[in-house]
Amino acid sequence: MKLHRYIIPSVTSMWIYSFYTITDGVFVGRGVGADALSAVNISLPYINIIFAIGVMIAIGGSNLIGIELGKGNKKSANNLFMNVLFISFFTSIIFSFLGHIFLDQIVEFLGAKGEIKHLAKDYLSIVIYFNVFYMTSYAMEVLVKIDGFPHLSMFGNILSAIVNIFLDYLFIIKLDFGIKGAAIATGLAQLTGFLFFFFHFFKGYNLKFKKFKFSFKKFIYINKLGFQDFLAELSSGLIILIMNKNIIETLGNKGLITFSIIAYFNTFALMSFIGVSHGMQPVVSFLFGKKKIKRVLINFKKSFITSISSGIIAFTIFFSFSDKIALIFLKDDSIIQLASHGMKIYAFAFLFMCINIVSGGYFTSIKKPEIAITISILRSFIFIFLSEFILKNLYFIDFKDYGIWLIIPLSEFLTSIYSIINVKISVKTGKKIIYNMNNK
C-alpha cells in the first residue's frame, strides 16, 4: 500500500468538501444576506455532531478492517464492513427522529436569537431529513479507500461538489428559495455521493453487501477506535459553538458574521489536516496488522511532515490574504476590516492544529486510542476553556480585540506539547522493537 495513493485522494476529497462548503457560504452570504450566513454558522455545530458520529463509526471500522485485511482475514473484514454500514444507517435514523422532535431546543442551545433564530430553524428543518445520507455516504467514502479504490473517494466528492454548486445557484439565485434552498442543495449533494458509493459496493469487489452477524462487542470497539476522530471532527463544531457565544457577548452580530467567514476557511485548513490523517490511517493500520513496524514509522514520518507543511501553507494564506478572503463573502468594509484582523491572529492555530490531528490519527492506527482520545479531549474541551479563562484574566491583553481570537491558537499550542511528547515516546519504542527484531 503506497502512502501517496491514499493521502492525495483523501486530502483532495477534503478540499473539495471544503470548497463546496465555502461556495455554499458565498451563495448564502451574497444571495440571501449576512443574517443567513450567520444562521448557517450557528447551525454548524449540529451538523458537526452528525458528521462526527459518522466519522467515528467509519474511521474506527476502517482501521479494524485494515488490520483484519493485513492479517488476511477477509471474511472478518467483510463482516465488519456490514456492521459499519448498519450502525451508520441506524444511528442516522435515530438522530433524524430526535432532531425533528427537539428542533426548537436545538436552535435555542446553539445560541440563535431574533431573525437569525428563525433562519437557523428553517435551515435545520431541512438538513435533519438528510442525516442518513450525511452519515452513510461518508462511511462508504472512507470504506472505499480500504477496499482498494482510494481515487473513488475523490471522484465521489467531485460529483457531490458539482451537484451542490449547481443546485445552490438554481435554488438560491434563480428560484429564490432562500436559506431553505441552501439546505436542500447540500442535502441532495449528500444523496448524490451516497448513490455513487452505493453502486460501487453493489458491484462487489473486496468488500461486499452480504449477510452479516451484528456484534455488540465490535460495535463498542469500532466506536472506541474512532472516538479520537469523532472528537477531532466534533472539535470544529465545539470551537464554533464556544466562539459564537463569546463573540455574541463581546462583539455582537458583526462579530458573529466575522467569525462565520473565519469558520468557513478554518474548515478548509482543518479538512487538509484530517485528509492527511485519514489517508495515512488505512496504510498504517494495514502495516501494523502485518507487524511491519519500520514501515509504520516511515509512513507516519512522511504524513507528519506533510501535515506540518499544510499547516504552514494554511497559516501563510490566512495571514497574508485575510482581507481578500473576507471580500469573497461580503462587501461591508467594517466587517471586512474586523474579519481581516481576526484571521491574522487566528491563523497561528494552524501551526499547531496540524500536529495534533495527524498525531491523533497515528495513535488510532496503532491501536492506542487512549492517547488519541486524550489529544482530542485536550484540544476540544480542556485547553479551550483554560485558554478562555487565561486570556480573559490577562490584564495586558484586550480580550475584545485580541484575546477572543487567541483562544484557539493557545489551545492548539498547549495540546501540541502533549502530542509531541507522546509521538517521541512511540517512535522510540518502535525503534527498540525494530532493533530487537534485527538482533534476534
N, C-alpha and C positions, 0 to 999 in steps of 0.2 A: 504494500500500500504506500504510494508516494504522497508525501505531505501536501505538495502544491496542488495535486489533483483534488484535494478536499478543501484546502484553505481558500484557494482562488474562487471556486463556485460559491463557497459559504459566505465569504466577505462580499462578493458581488451580489448575492441574493439579499444580504442585509442592506447593502447600499441601495438596491432597487426598492426594497421595502421602505427605507428611509426617504428615498426620493419621492415616491408617490404619497407618502405621509406628508412631506413638506409641500408637495404640489396641492394636496388636499387643503392644507392650511392657506396656501396662496389663493386658491379659488374661494375659500370661505371668507378670508380677510378682505379680498378685493370685490368679491361678488355678492356677499351678504353684509359684511361690516365688521368693525372692530369688536363689538359685543359678542358676535357669533364666534369670532376667533377665540375670545376668552372662554366662551361656553364649551367649545371643543376641548380647550386646555383643561378646564375644570373637570371634564368628563374622562380625561385620560387615565387617572388612577384606577377607575373601574375597569376600563379596557385592559390596562396593565395587569390587573389581578387575573382576568380571564386568560390573557396571553401567558402570564407567568405560570399558571397551573398547567396550561398546555405544554409549556417548555419543560416543567418539572417531569411530567409524565413521559414526554418524548425523549428528552436527554437522558433521564435515568434508564429508560427502556433501551435506548440506543447503545449506551455503554455496556449494559448487561448482554445485549445481543452481540455486540462486538467481541466481548470476552468469550461468549459461547462459540461464535464462529471461529475465533482464534484457536479454541480447543478442538474444533472440528465437530461440534455438536449441533448439526443443522436442524434436527428435529426440535431440540430445546429452544433454539434461536427462533424458529417459526412460531412456536407456542407463545414465546414472549412477545413477538410481533403482534399476534392476535390479541393478547392481553392488553397491550398498549393501546390499540385501536378501540377495544371495547371500553376500557377505562376512560379514554378521552371522550368518546361519544356519550357515555352515561353521565359523566361529570358535567359536560356542557349542557345537557338537558336539564339537570338539576339547577344550574346557575341561571339558565333562561327562565325557569319557573320562579325562582326566588327573586330574580331581577324584576319580573313583571309584578309580583306581589308587593315588593318593597321599593318600588321606583322612587316614590316621594322621599322616603327616608334616606335613600342612597344619595339623591341630589342634595338634600339638606346636609348630610355628613360631609360631602365634598366641598361645602362652603359656598355654594352658589346663592346669590341674592338678587332680588329685583328682576330686571329683564333678562339678565344672564341665567338666572334660575329657570325661567320659562324656556329659554333656548336650549339649555343643557338637558332639560327633561324631554323636549322634542327630539333631541339628538339621540339620547339613550333609549327612548321608547322604541326606536327603530333598531338600534345596534343589538339589543338583547336577543332579538329573534334570529340573529346570525351567529350567536355564540358557538353553535355546533360546528360551523364552518371555520371560525377563528381557530378553534382548538384542534379539530381533526385534520384540517389542511396543514397546519404547522407540524403536527405529529408525523404526517406522511412525508412532508418536506424533509424532515430530519431522517426518517427511516429510509428514504430513497437513497441517501448517501451510504448508509451501512449496507444497503442492498447491492452496492457496487456501481451506482449511477449518480455520482455527485453533481454532474453537469445538469441533470434534470431539475434539481432544486433551483438552479439559476433560471432555467427556461420557464419553470412554473411561476416564478416571481415576476419575470419579464411580462408574461401573459397577463398576470393579475394587475401589474402596473399599468399596462396599456388600457385594459378594461376600466380601471379606476379613473384614470385621467380623462378618457373619452366620456365616461358617464358623469364625472364631475362637470365637465363642460356642458353636457346635454341637460342635466338636471338643475344645475345652479345658474348657468349663464343663459341657456336657451329657454328652458321651461320654467325658470324662476321658482323652483321648489324650496329655495332657502336652505336652512340647515338640515332639514329632513332629506333633501336631495343629496347632501354630502354623506349622510349616514347610509342611505340606500346604495349609493355608488360604492362605498367602501365594503358594504356587506356583500354586494353582488360580485365584487372583485375577489373576495374571500371564497365565495361559492365557485368561481371560475378556477381558482387554484386547487380547491378540493376535488373538482371533477378531473382536472389534469392528472393529479397524482393517483386518484382512484383508478383511472383507466390503466395506468402503469402497473399497479399491483394486481389488477384484474387479469392482465395477461399472464402473470405468474412467472417470475424469474427465480431468484434465490429465496426471497420472502414472498409467501403466497397467502391468499384468502383460503383458509381451511378450518375444519372443525378444531376446536381447541378446548383445553381444560383450564378454567379460571383458577388461579392460585392466589389466595389472600396473602400468603407469605411473600410471593413475588411482587404483589401489589405494594406491600409495605416497603420492600427493598428497592423497587423502582422509584418510589417517592423519596426514599432516603438518599439514593444516589443522585436524584435530580433536584434535591432540595436546595443545593447551592445555586444552581441555575435559576430555580424559582425565585430565590431571594435576590439574585443578580438582576433579573428582569423586573421583579417587584420593586426593587430599589428606585427604578426610574419613576414609577408611579408614586412611591412614598416621598421622593425628593420633590416632585411636583406638588403633592398634597401639602407637605410641610412648608415649602416655599410660598405656595399660594396663600396660606393662612398668614404667614409673616408679612408678605407683600401687601395683602389687603389691609392689614393693621397699620403698616408704616407708609406705604406709597399709594394706596387706593387703586382705582380702576386703571389709571395709566400705568402703574407698576405691574398690574396683572396682565395687561396687554403686552407690556415689555417682556415679561417672563414667558408668555405664550410663544413669542418669537425665539427666545433663548431655548425653550424646551424642545422646539422642533429640531433645532440644529444640535442640541445635546443628544437627541435620539440618533442623529446621523453618526456622531462620534462614537456613542455607546454601542451602536449596532456594528460598527467597524471592529471594535474590540471583541464583541460577542461572536462576530463572524469568524475571527481568528481562533477563538476558543472552541467554537462548535466544529470548525474544520479540523482542528487538532485532535479532538476527543475520540472520534472513531479510529484514527490511526494509532494513538497512544494506547487506548483500551485494547485494541486488537494485539498490539505488540506486547502489552503487559500480560495478556492471556497466554501468549506464547513464551513468556518469561525472557523476552529479549530486552533486558534492562538497558544495555548500551544504546540500542536504537531508540528506546523510550526517551532517554536523556538527550540524545542528539535532536530528536524531533521536537522535544519541549524547548530546547535552547533556540532552535530556529523560530518556533512560534512566539517565544518570549521577545526575541529581537524584532520580529515582525510587528507585534503588538505595540512595543515601545516606539517604533518608527511611526506607526499610525497615530500614536498619542502626540508625538512632536509635530506631525503634519496638521492634526486637528487643532492643536494649540496655535500654530502659526497662522492658519486660515482664520480662526475665530478672533485672534488678537489683531491681525493686520487688516481684515476686511469687515469689521463689525458693523460699520455704518452702511456699507453696501448690502450686507445680509439683511439688515432691518428694512432697507428700502424695497426689498423684494415683496414684502408683505403689506406695508402701509406707506402712506405719503406724509403723515403728520410729523413735522420737523421736531417737535418737543419729544415725541415718543421715540423717534429715531435716535435722538441725542442720548436719551436715557438708556435705550437698548444697547447702544454702542458702548457706553460707559460700563454697564453691567456685564456685557460679553467679554470685555478686556480683562476683567477681574475673574470671572467665572472660568475663562479659558485655562487657567492654571490647573483646574481639576483634571483635565485630560492627561496631564503628565504623570499622574499617579493612578488614575482610574484604569488605564491600560494595563498596569502591573497587576492590579487586584483581580480584574476579570480573567486574564489568562492564567494566573496562579490558581484561582478557584477551579477553573476548568481542568487544569492539570491534576489537582488532588482528587477531583471526582473520577477522573480516568484511571487512576491507580488505586481506586477503592479506599480512599481516605476521606470520606465525605465529612467527617467531623471537623477537619481543618478547613475544608471548603465552606462548610456552613458557618463556621466562626468568622471567616473573612467577610461573608455576606452580611452576617448579623452586625458586625462592627461598622461596615460602611453604610448599611441600610438603616440602622437604628441607633446603636450606642454612640458612635462618634458624631453622628449628625446632631443629636440633642446636646452632646458635650460641646461641640463646636458652637452651636447656637448660644449656649449658656456662656461660654468663654467670651465670644465676640460681643455679646450684649453687655458684658461687665468690664470690658477693657476701656478705660477712660480715654485712651489716646486714639481709639478708632471710632469714627462716627458710624454707628450701626446702619443708619438710614442710607448713607452714601456709599459706604464700603463694606461694612460688616455683613450685611444681608447677602451680598454676592460672594463673600468669602466662606460661608458655611460649608458648601460642598467641597471646594478645594482643600480646606483644612481637614475635613472628614476623610477624604480620599488619601491625603498625605499620611495621616495617622495610621490608617489601615494598611498602607503600603509598607510601613515598617514591620508590621506583623507578617505580611505576605512574604517579604524578602527574607526574613529570619527563617521561616518555615521552608521556603524554597531551598535555601542554602543547606539546611539540615537534611532535606530529602535527597538533594543531589549528592551530598557527602555520603549518605547511607547507600545510595545507588552505586556509587564508585567503589565502595567497600565490597558490595555484593559481586560486582564485576571482577574485582581483584581476587576475591576468594574463589570465584569460578575458574579464573585463568590459572590459578596456582594449585588446583586440586591434583 
